[in-house]
């Protein structure tokens, strides 16, 4: 996939956004600790974080919870910050709020939200979504792969208070999907935007795809 070139956004300089990676879940459907599973040369959580650092972004916040100590140990060498969700039974929206509370919307142009169990989203895909939003006039941007919407989701910074204070049984989904006029859908050729880790079949597929990307000749 060709990297997007945009006027005024140097590819070597961090983009003016904060990325919030949600890593506080228990992963109970896989027996817990799924973010610490090996991914050939790394772990799931390390690969996700490295992808964002490769973009790069100005601020990277990882929201941790029940497996927080183990995750912090794996990520201690990276230039990131941590937020804490102390309620293991809370929903994803609470983790989003925990992350938002430690960023300053006045210092960024947008913020990004992504579950930590999506380690195959390519850095160039992340950059394409961010840059497309910043160059356009929409408030929200997200990728689409083969007619399926995926992650990450990027919000302009003026949506900060709205996302922080939004309450719904569906989390923040209504904010993203209920007003199409606000949303920029970006077609991508990156299957990673729809691949999360919910069960062992997902894990086997992630391993296979990651191996293929590392060794295309195979």
C-alpha positions in Angstrom: 0.0 0.0 0.0 1.4 3.3 -1.0 2.0 5.8 1.8 0.0 9.0 1.5 1.9 12.2 1.0 0.3 15.4 2.2 1.3 19.0 2.2 2.2 20.4 5.6 2.3 17.0 7.3 5.9 15.7 7.4 6.0 11.9 7.5 8.9 12.0 10.0 7.2 14.3 12.4 4.5 13.0 14.9 1.0 13.8 13.7 -0.8 16.2 16.1 -3.1 13.6 17.6 -3.5 11.5 20.7 -4.0 7.8 20.3 -5.9 5.9 23.0 -5.3 2.1 22.9 -7.9 0.1 25.0 -6.1 -2.7 26.9 -8.1 -3.0 30.1 -10.4 -5.9 29.1 -10.1 -9.3 30.8 -10.2 -11.4 27.6 -12.3 -13.9 29.5 -13.5 -15.7 26.4 -9.9 -16.8 25.8 -9.1 -17.5 29.5 -7.7 -14.0 30.1 -4.5 -12.3 29.2 -5.0 -12.4 25.4 -3.0 -9.2 24.8 0.1 -11.0 26.1 -0.1 -13.9 23.6 3.0 -14.2 21.4 2.9 -12.9 17.9 6.0 -14.5 16.4 8.6 -11.9 17.4 6.5 -9.9 19.8 3.2 -10.0 21.7 -0.2 -8.8 20.6 -0.1 -5.6 22.7 3.5 -4.8 21.8 2.7 -5.1 18.0 -0.3 -2.8 18.4 1.8 -0.2 20.2 4.7 -0.4 17.8 2.3 0.2 14.9 1.2 3.6 16.4 4.8 4.5 17.2 5.7 3.9 13.6 3.0 6.4 12.3 4.1 8.3 14.5 1.6 10.1 16.7 2.2 12.9 19.2 0.8 11.1 22.3 0.1 7.4 22.9 -2.0 6.4 25.9 -2.6 2.7 26.8 -5.6 2.1 29.1 -4.9 -0.9 31.3 -6.8 -2.8 33.9 -6.8 -6.2 35.4 -3.6 -7.3 33.5 -2.0 -3.9 33.9 1.2 -4.9 35.6 2.0 -7.5 33.0 1.2 -5.2 30.2 3.3 -2.4 31.7 6.2 -4.8 32.0 6.0 -5.6 28.3 5.7 -2.0 27.2 8.1 -0.3 29.6 10.7 0.4 26.9 8.2 2.4 24.8 7.6 6.2 25.0 4.0 5.9 26.0 1.7 6.9 28.9 -0.8 4.7 30.9 -4.3 5.4 32.1 -6.0 3.0 34.5 -9.5 1.6 34.5 -9.9 0.1 37.9 -13.3 -1.5 37.3 -12.8 -4.9 35.6 -16.6 -5.2 34.9 -16.9 -1.8 33.2 -17.6 -1.5 29.5 -15.2 -0.2 26.7 -16.8 3.3 27.0 -15.4 3.6 30.5 -11.9 2.8 29.3 -12.3 5.4 26.6 -13.2 8.0 29.3 -10.2 6.9 31.4 -7.9 7.6 28.4 -9.5 10.9 27.5 -9.1 12.3 31.0 -5.3 12.3 30.8 -5.0 14.0 27.4 -5.3 17.7 26.7 -7.5 18.4 23.6 -6.0 21.9 23.3 -2.7 20.4 22.4 -3.9 18.1 19.6 -6.0 18.4 16.4 -7.7 15.0 16.8 -7.8 11.9 19.0 -8.0 8.2 18.0 -9.5 5.2 19.7 -8.6 1.6 19.0 -8.9 -1.7 20.9 -5.6 -3.2 21.7 -6.4 -6.6 20.3 -6.0 -5.4 16.7 -2.2 -5.8 16.1 -2.3 -6.0 12.3 -3.5 -2.5 11.4 -0.7 -1.2 9.3 1.0 2.1 10.3 0.4 3.5 6.8 -3.3 2.7 7.2 -3.5 4.6 10.5 -1.7 7.5 9.0 -4.0 7.6 6.0 -7.1 7.8 8.2 -5.7 10.5 10.3 -4.4 12.6 7.4 -7.7 12.2 5.5 -9.6 13.5 8.5 -7.3 16.5 9.0 -7.4 17.5 5.4 -11.2 17.3 5.1 -14.2 18.8 6.9 -15.7 15.8 8.7 -15.6 15.3 12.4 -15.0 11.5 12.5 -13.1 9.1 10.3 -12.9 5.4 10.1 -11.7 2.7 7.7 -13.7 0.4 5.5 -12.4 -2.9 4.2 -14.5 -4.8 1.7 -17.7 -3.0 2.9 -17.0 -3.6 6.6 -16.3 -0.7 8.9 -13.3 -1.1 11.2 -10.8 0.5 13.5 -9.3 2.9 14.5 -11.8 5.6 14.8 -10.5 9.2 14.7 -12.3 12.2 16.1 -11.5 15.9 15.7 -10.5 17.4 19.0 -13.6 19.5 19.2 -15.5 16.3 19.8 -13.6 15.7 23.0 -16.2 16.8 25.5 -19.0 15.1 23.5 -17.2 11.7 23.6 -16.1 12.1 27.2 -19.6 12.8 28.5 -21.6 10.6 26.1 -23.6 7.8 27.8 -25.4 5.0 26.0 -26.0 1.3 26.5 -24.2 0.9 23.1 -21.1 2.7 24.3 -19.9 5.4 21.8 -21.3 3.5 18.8 -24.2 5.9 18.3 -21.8 8.9 18.1 -20.0 7.1 15.2 -22.9 5.7 13.3 -26.0 7.7 13.9 -25.1 10.9 11.9 -23.5 9.9 8.5 -23.0 13.5 7.6 -20.3 13.7 10.3 -18.4 10.6 9.2 -15.6 10.2 6.6 -15.4 6.6 5.5 -12.0 5.7 4.0 -11.6 2.6 1.8 -8.4 0.7 2.7 -6.7 -2.4 1.5 -5.8 -3.6 5.0 -7.6 -6.5 6.5 -6.2 -5.7 9.9 -8.8 -3.0 10.4 -11.5 -5.6 10.9 -9.4 -8.3 12.6 -9.7 -8.4 16.4 -9.0 -11.2 18.9 -12.1 -12.7 20.4 -11.3 -16.5 20.2 -8.6 -19.0 19.4 -9.6 -19.2 15.7 -9.0 -15.4 15.5 -5.6 -15.9 17.1 -4.6 -18.6 14.6 -5.7 -16.4 11.7 -3.8 -13.4 13.1 -0.6 -15.6 13.4 -1.1 -16.8 9.8 -1.6 -13.3 8.3 1.2 -11.8 10.3 3.6 -14.5 9.1 2.5 -14.0 5.5 3.2 -10.2 5.8 6.6 -10.9 7.2 7.5 -13.4 4.5 5.5 -12.6 1.3 7.3 -15.3 -0.7 5.6 -18.0 1.4 
